[in-house]
């Protein structure tokens, strides 16, 4: 387990940010607002593309990023 800044995960993965209108992102934002903890992200490095792949947790990442792009997010890199 490690922690990475939300903005660094987006930069390394090359994915775009989902908006608040996404129902999954909104559910995760509501959990954050209620003070509930979110599961860690599951990440892996794709050496062929030179990118970080978000295997699980993309919607959680988007929800956290909307609150604070510098937030440190627990991650498991496999």
Secondary structure, DSSP 4 states (H G I P E B T S, - for coil): -EEEEHHHHHHHH-PPPPPTTSHHHHHHHHHHHTTPPPPPEEEEEETTTTEEEEEE-HHHHHHHHHH-TT-EEEEEE-
